[in-house]
Amino acid sequence: MFLLQPYLDHCQHQRIPPNVHDAMHWMQQAPNPTHKYMCEITFTHLLSLFMYRQGVRNRDPSIVLFGETTLSELFYGTHITTYMELYHRHITTYLKAPSTSAAGPLTQLELFTKC
């Protein structure tokens, strides 16, 4: 809530109703660079975590890869080599997984990694 408070104060001062589109536009042009950075990291990476979790739950590899790709900048930016290796192995395994018409891509990945 503290990330949205300056935007809500801005709306109250301007006497305009707050909405999501204007909030995202305001956050991109926030006057405080620290606040802008915090908003960008929070909303970008939280969305990625939710998408990754949703992709795993629904066995949808495209959503899983979206979440991993967005979160990978954290691994590379902070030099966390363990996660970099896991990300690379997952992508490599996903691309090399055998294709069968009876199973979905994540089931193929599970079958391939159990060998």
MARBA-3410 file (N, C-alpha, C, O; in Angstrom, 1 decimal):
115
0.8,-1.2,0.0,0.0,0.0,0.0,0.9,1.3,0.0,0.5,2.3,-0.6 ~ 2.0,1.2,0.6,2.9,2.4,0.7,3.4,2.8,-0.7,3.7,3.9,-0.9 ~ 3.5,1.8,-1.6,3.9,2.2,-3.0,2.8,3.0,-3.7,3.1,3.8,-4.6 ~ 1.6,2.7,-3.4,0.5,3.4,-4.1,0.1,4.7,-3.4,-0.7,5.5,-3.9 ~ 0.5,4.9,-2.1,0.1,6.1,-1.4,0.4,7.4,-2.1,-0.4,8.3,-2.1
1.6,7.6,-2.6,1.9,8.9,-3.3,1.0,9.1,-4.5,0.6,10.2,-4.8 ~ 0.7,8.0,-5.2,-0.2,8.2,-6.4,-1.6,8.6,-5.9,-2.3,9.4,-6.5 ~ -2.1,7.9,-4.8,-3.4,8.3,-4.3,-3.5,9.7,-3.7,-4.5,10.4,-3.9 ~ -2.4,10.2,-3.1,-2.3,11.6,-2.7,-2.3,12.5,-3.9,-3.0,13.5,-3.9 ~ -1.6,12.1,-5.0,-1.7,12.9,-6.2,-3.1,13.0,-6.8,-3.5,14.1,-7.2
-3.8,11.9,-6.8,-5.2,11.9,-7.3,-6.1,12.7,-6.4,-6.9,13.5,-6.9 ~ -5.9,12.7,-5.1,-6.7,13.4,-4.2,-6.4,14.9,-4.4,-7.3,15.8,-4.4 ~ -5.2,15.3,-4.6,-4.8,16.7,-4.8,-5.3,17.2,-6.1,-5.8,18.4,-6.2 ~ -5.3,16.4,-7.2,-5.8,16.8,-8.5,-7.3,16.6,-8.6,-7.9,17.0,-9.6 ~ -7.9,15.9,-7.7,-9.4,15.6,-7.7,-9.8,14.8,-8.9,-10.7,15.1,-9.6
-9.0,13.7,-9.1,-9.3,12.8,-10.2,-9.5,11.4,-9.6,-8.8,11.1,-8.6 ~ -10.3,10.6,-10.1,-10.5,9.2,-9.6,-9.3,8.4,-9.9,-8.8,8.4,-11.1 ~ -8.7,7.6,-9.0,-7.6,6.7,-9.3,-8.0,5.5,-10.1,-9.1,5.0,-10.0 ~ -7.2,5.1,-11.1,-7.4,3.9,-11.8,-6.0,3.2,-12.1,-5.0,3.9,-12.0 ~ -6.1,2.0,-12.6,-4.9,1.2,-12.8,-4.0,1.8,-13.9,-2.8,1.9,-13.7
-4.6,2.2,-15.0,-3.8,2.7,-16.1,-3.1,3.9,-15.7,-1.9,4.1,-16.0 ~ -3.7,4.9,-15.1,-3.1,6.1,-14.7,-2.0,5.8,-13.6,-1.0,6.5,-13.6 ~ -2.3,4.9,-12.7,-1.3,4.5,-11.7,0.0,4.0,-12.3,1.1,4.4,-11.9 ~ -0.1,3.1,-13.3,1.1,2.6,-13.9,1.8,3.7,-14.7,3.0,3.7,-14.7 ~ 1.1,4.6,-15.4,1.7,5.7,-16.1,2.4,6.6,-15.1,3.5,7.1,-15.3
1.8,6.9,-14.0,2.3,7.8,-12.9,3.6,7.1,-12.3,4.6,7.8,-12.1 ~ 3.6,5.8,-12.1,4.7,5.2,-11.5,5.9,5.2,-12.5,7.1,5.2,-12.0 ~ 5.7,5.1,-13.8,6.8,5.2,-14.7,7.5,6.6,-14.7,8.6,6.7,-15.0 ~ 6.7,7.6,-14.4,7.2,9.0,-14.3,7.3,9.5,-12.9,7.1,10.7,-12.7 ~ 7.4,8.6,-11.9,7.5,9.1,-10.5,8.6,10.0,-10.3,9.7,9.8,-10.9
8.4,11.1,-9.5,9.5,12.1,-9.3,10.7,11.5,-8.5,11.8,12.0,-8.7 ~ 10.4,10.6,-7.6,11.4,10.0,-6.8,12.0,8.7,-7.5,11.3,7.8,-7.7 ~ 13.3,8.7,-7.8,13.8,7.5,-8.5,13.8,6.3,-7.7,13.7,5.2,-8.2 ~ 13.9,6.4,-6.4,13.9,5.2,-5.5,12.5,4.6,-5.5,12.3,3.4,-5.6 ~ 11.5,5.5,-5.5,10.1,5.0,-5.5,9.8,4.4,-6.8,9.1,3.3,-6.9
10.3,4.9,-7.9,10.1,4.4,-9.2,10.7,3.0,-9.3,10.1,2.0,-9.8 ~ 11.9,2.8,-8.8,12.6,1.5,-8.8,11.9,0.5,-8.0,11.7,-0.6,-8.4 ~ 11.4,0.9,-6.8,10.7,0.0,-5.9,9.4,-0.5,-6.6,9.0,-1.7,-6.5 ~ 8.7,0.4,-7.2,7.4,0.0,-8.0,7.7,-0.9,-9.1,7.0,-1.9,-9.3 ~ 8.7,-0.6,-9.9,9.1,-1.4,-11.0,9.5,-2.9,-10.6,9.0,-3.8,-11.2
10.3,-3.0,-9.6,10.7,-4.3,-9.1,9.5,-5.0,-8.5,9.4,-6.2,-8.8 ~ 8.8,-4.4,-7.7,7.7,-5.0,-7.0,6.6,-5.6,-8.0,6.3,-6.7,-7.9 ~ 6.2,-4.7,-8.8,5.1,-5.1,-9.7,5.6,-6.1,-10.8,4.8,-7.0,-11.2 ~ 6.8,-5.9,-11.3,7.3,-6.8,-12.3,7.6,-8.2,-11.8,7.1,-9.2,-12.4 ~ 8.3,-8.2,-10.7,8.7,-9.6,-10.2,7.6,-10.3,-9.4,7.5,-11.5,-9.4
6.7,-9.5,-8.8,5.5,-10.2,-8.2,4.6,-10.8,-9.2,4.1,-11.9,-9.1 ~ 4.4,-10.1,-10.3,3.6,-10.6,-11.4,4.3,-11.9,-12.0,3.6,-12.9,-12.2 ~ 5.6,-11.9,-12.1,6.3,-13.1,-12.6,6.2,-14.2,-11.7,6.0,-15.4,-12.1 ~ 6.3,-14.0,-10.4,6.1,-15.1,-9.4,4.7,-15.7,-9.5,4.6,-16.9,-9.4 ~ 3.7,-14.8,-9.6,2.3,-15.3,-9.7,2.1,-16.1,-11.0,1.5,-17.1,-11.0
2.7,-15.6,-12.1,2.6,-16.3,-13.4,3.3,-17.6,-13.3,2.8,-18.6,-13.9 ~ 4.5,-17.7,-12.7,5.3,-18.9,-12.6,4.4,-20.0,-11.8,4.3,-21.1,-12.2 ~ 3.9,-19.5,-10.7,3.1,-20.4,-9.9,1.9,-20.9,-10.6,1.5,-22.1,-10.5 ~ 1.2,-20.0,-11.4,0.0,-20.4,-12.1,0.4,-21.4,-13.2,-0.3,-22.4,-13.5 ~ 1.6,-21.2,-13.9,2.0,-22.1,-14.9,2.3,-23.5,-14.4,2.0,-24.5,-15.1
2.9,-23.5,-13.2,3.2,-24.8,-12.6,1.9,-25.6,-12.2,1.8,-26.8,-12.5 ~ 1.0,-24.8,-11.7,-0.2,-25.4,-11.2,-1.1,-25.9,-12.4,-1.7,-27.0,-12.3 ~ -1.1,-25.2,-13.5,-1.8,-25.6,-14.7,-1.1,-26.4,-15.7,-1.6,-26.7,-16.8 ~ 0.2,-26.7,-15.4,1.1,-27.4,-16.3,1.2,-26.8,-17.7,1.0,-27.4,-18.7 ~ 1.4,-25.5,-17.7,1.5,-24.7,-18.9,2.9,-24.2,-19.0,3.3,-23.2,-18.4
3.7,-24.8,-19.9,5.1,-24.5,-20.0,5.4,-23.1,-20.5,6.4,-22.5,-20.1 ~ 4.5,-22.5,-21.3,4.8,-21.2,-21.8,4.7,-20.1,-20.7,5.4,-19.2,-20.7 ~ 3.8,-20.3,-19.8,3.6,-19.4,-18.6,4.8,-19.6,-17.6,5.3,-18.7,-17.1 ~ 5.2,-20.9,-17.5,6.4,-21.2,-16.6,7.6,-20.5,-17.2,8.4,-19.8,-16.4 ~ 7.8,-20.6,-18.5,9.0,-19.9,-19.1,8.9,-18.4,-19.0,9.9,-17.7,-18.9
7.7,-17.8,-19.1,7.5,-16.4,-19.0,8.0,-16.0,-17.6,8.8,-15.0,-17.4 ~ 7.5,-16.7,-16.5,7.9,-16.3,-15.2,9.4,-16.5,-15.0,10.1,-15.6,-14.4 ~ 10.0,-17.6,-15.5,11.4,-17.8,-15.3,12.2,-16.8,-16.0,13.3,-16.3,-15.5 ~ 11.8,-16.5,-17.2,12.6,-15.5,-18.0,12.6,-14.1,-17.3,13.6,-13.5,-17.3 ~ 11.5,-13.7,-16.8,11.4,-12.4,-16.2,12.2,-12.4,-14.9,12.9,-11.4,-14.5
12.2,-13.5,-14.1,12.9,-13.6,-12.9,14.4,-13.9,-13.1,15.2,-13.6,-12.2 ~ 14.8,-14.3,-14.3,16.2,-14.6,-14.5,17.1,-13.4,-14.4,18.3,-13.5,-14.1 ~ 16.5,-12.2,-14.7,17.4,-11.0,-14.5,17.8,-10.8,-13.1,18.8,-10.2,-12.9 ~ 17.0,-11.3,-12.1,17.5,-11.2,-10.8,18.7,-12.1,-10.5,19.6,-11.8,-9.8 ~ 18.6,-13.3,-11.1,19.7,-14.3,-10.9,21.0,-13.8,-11.5,22.1,-13.8,-10.9
20.9,-13.2,-12.8,22.1,-12.7,-13.4,22.5,-11.4,-12.9,23.7,-11.1,-12.8 ~ 21.6,-10.6,-12.4,22.0,-9.3,-11.8,22.7,-9.4,-10.5,23.5,-8.6,-10.1 ~ 22.3,-10.4,-9.7,22.9,-10.6,-8.4,23.9,-11.7,-8.3,24.4,-12.0,-7.3 ~ 24.2,-12.3,-9.5,25.3,-13.3,-9.6,25.0,-14.5,-8.7,25.9,-15.0,-8.1 ~ 23.8,-14.9,-8.7,23.4,-16.2,-7.9,23.6,-17.3,-8.9,22.7,-17.6,-9.6
24.7,-18.0,-8.9,25.1,-19.0,-9.9,24.2,-20.2,-9.8,24.0,-20.9,-10.8 ~ 23.8,-20.6,-8.6,23.0,-21.8,-8.4,21.7,-21.7,-9.3,21.3,-22.6,-10.0 ~ 21.0,-20.5,-9.1,19.8,-20.3,-9.9,20.0,-20.2,-11.4,19.2,-20.6,-12.2 ~ 21.1,-19.6,-11.7,21.5,-19.5,-13.2,21.6,-20.9,-13.8,21.1,-21.1,-14.9 ~ 22.3,-21.8,-13.0,22.5,-23.1,-13.5,21.1,-23.9,-13.6,20.9,-24.6,-14.6
20.3,-23.7,-12.6,19.0,-24.4,-12.7,18.1,-23.9,-13.8,17.5,-24.6,-14.5 ~ 18.2,-22.6,-14.1,17.4,-22.0,-15.2,17.9,-22.5,-16.5,17.1,-22.9,-17.4 ~ 19.2,-22.5,-16.6,19.8,-23.1,-17.9,19.5,-24.5,-18.1,19.2,-25.0,-19.2 ~ 19.6,-25.3,-17.0,19.2,-26.8,-17.1,17.8,-27.0,-17.5,17.4,-27.8,-18.3 ~ 16.9,-26.2,-16.9,15.5,-26.3,-17.2,15.2,-26.0,-18.7,14.5,-26.7,-19.4
15.8,-24.9,-19.2,15.6,-24.6,-20.6,16.1,-25.6,-21.5,15.5,-26.0,-22.5 ~ 17.3,-26.1,-21.2,18.0,-27.2,-22.0,17.1,-28.4,-22.0,16.9,-29.0,-23.0 ~ 16.7,-28.8,-20.8,15.9,-30.1,-20.7,14.6,-29.9,-21.4,14.1,-30.8,-22.0 ~ 14.0,-28.7,-21.3,12.7,-28.5,-21.9,12.8,-28.6,-23.4,12.0,-29.2,-24.1 ~ 13.9,-28.1,-24.0,14.1,-28.1,-25.4,14.5,-29.5,-25.9,14.1,-29.8,-27.1
15.1,-30.3,-25.1,15.5,-31.7,-25.5,14.5,-32.7,-25.1,14.7,-33.9,-25.5 ~ 13.5,-32.4,-24.5,12.5,-33.4,-24.0,11.9,-34.1,-25.2,11.6,-33.4,-26.2 ~ 11.7,-35.4,-25.1,11.1,-36.1,-26.3,9.6,-35.7,-26.4,8.9,-35.5,-25.5 ~ 9.2,-35.7,-27.7,7.8,-35.3,-27.9,7.0,-36.6,-28.1,7.3,-37.4,-28.9 ~ 5.9,-36.6,-27.4,4.9,-37.7,-27.5,3.6,-37.0,-27.7,3.3,-36.0,-27.0
2.7,-37.5,-28.5,1.4,-36.9,-28.7,0.5,-37.1,-27.5,-0.5,-36.4,-27.3 ~ 0.7,-38.1,-26.7,-0.2,-38.5,-25.6,0.1,-37.6,-24.3,-0.8,-37.4,-23.5 ~ 1.2,-37.0,-24.2,1.6,-36.2,-23.0,1.8,-34.8,-23.3,2.3,-34.5,-24.4 ~ 1.5,-33.9,-22.4,1.8,-32.5,-22.6,3.3,-32.2,-22.3,4.0,-33.1,-21.9 ~ 3.7,-31.0,-22.6,5.2,-30.7,-22.5,5.8,-30.8,-21.1,6.9,-31.3,-21.0
5.0,-30.5,-20.1,5.6,-30.7,-18.7,5.6,-32.1,-18.3,6.5,-32.5,-17.6 ~ 4.7,-32.9,-18.8,4.7,-34.4,-18.5,5.9,-34.9,-19.3,6.6,-35.8,-18.7 ~ 6.2,-34.5,-20.5,7.4,-34.9,-21.2,8.6,-34.6,-20.5,9.6,-35.4,-20.4 ~ 8.7,-33.4,-19.9,9.8,-32.9,-19.1,10.0,-33.8,-17.9,11.2,-34.2,-17.6 ~ 8.9,-34.2,-17.2,9.0,-35.0,-16.1,9.5,-36.4,-16.5,10.4,-37.0,-15.8
9.0,-36.9,-17.6,9.5,-38.2,-18.0,11.0,-38.2,-18.4,11.7,-39.2,-18.2 ~ 11.4,-37.1,-19.1,12.8,-37.0,-19.5,13.7,-36.9,-18.4,14.8,-37.5,-18.4 ~ 13.4,-36.2,-17.3,14.3,-36.0,-16.2,14.3,-37.2,-15.3,15.3,-37.3,-14.5 ~ 13.3,-38.1,-15.3,13.4,-39.3,-14.5,14.3,-40.4,-15.1,14.6,-41.4,-14.4 ~ 14.7,-40.2,-16.4,15.5,-41.2,-17.0,16.9,-41.2,-16.4,17.8,-42.0,-16.9
END
